[in-house]
Amino acid sequence: MEIRKTRFDHADAIRLNDLVQLEYAERYGDGDMTHMDPEHFEPPQGLYLLGYDADGKPVASGGWRAQDAPADGFEAGDAEIKRMFVLREARGLGFARAVLAELEATATAAGRTRMVLETGQKQPEAIALYASCGYLPVGAFGYYRHEPLSVHMGKPLTP
């Protein structure tokens, strides 16, 4: 897989985002309502990645954005993962782990001290992936901090 830094509003990113929104709707009845802006993912305050398979097809995505808003449950130094997604036909091939590792490395290089994410109870494969990569439950944060199906996880980032 080739991992490329891109903008959140790149055509391939939009396509994968549309597909992840459909998957959220299948599992939860609606897409993710969190406000997202391409500027959230502009370095050094964020980053967006796309993963391409050997044929040049975009198969994976993920980004992080800086979050320092204690009112929303974040801590100073947090980087929030958003839109981690792998096409169904490409799952189980290591794409998610590769994108996640690059997100962690770039957030660390940007001075972020903790990676956090929100997923849901109806995504057990995502929960298992994050847990296997060292993510543990953390206090609720962000748009879905009061939702009973939300699962909030985090991991310290060390240089």
Secondary structure, DSSP 8 states (H G I E B T S, - for coil): -EEEEE-TTSHHHHHHHHHHHHHHHHHHSS---S---GGGGSTTSEEEEEEE-TTS-EEEEEEEEEE--GGGT--TTEEEEEEEEE-GGGTTSSHHHHHHHHHHHHHHHTT--EEEEEEETT-HHHHHHHHHTT-EE----STTTT-TTEEEEEEE---
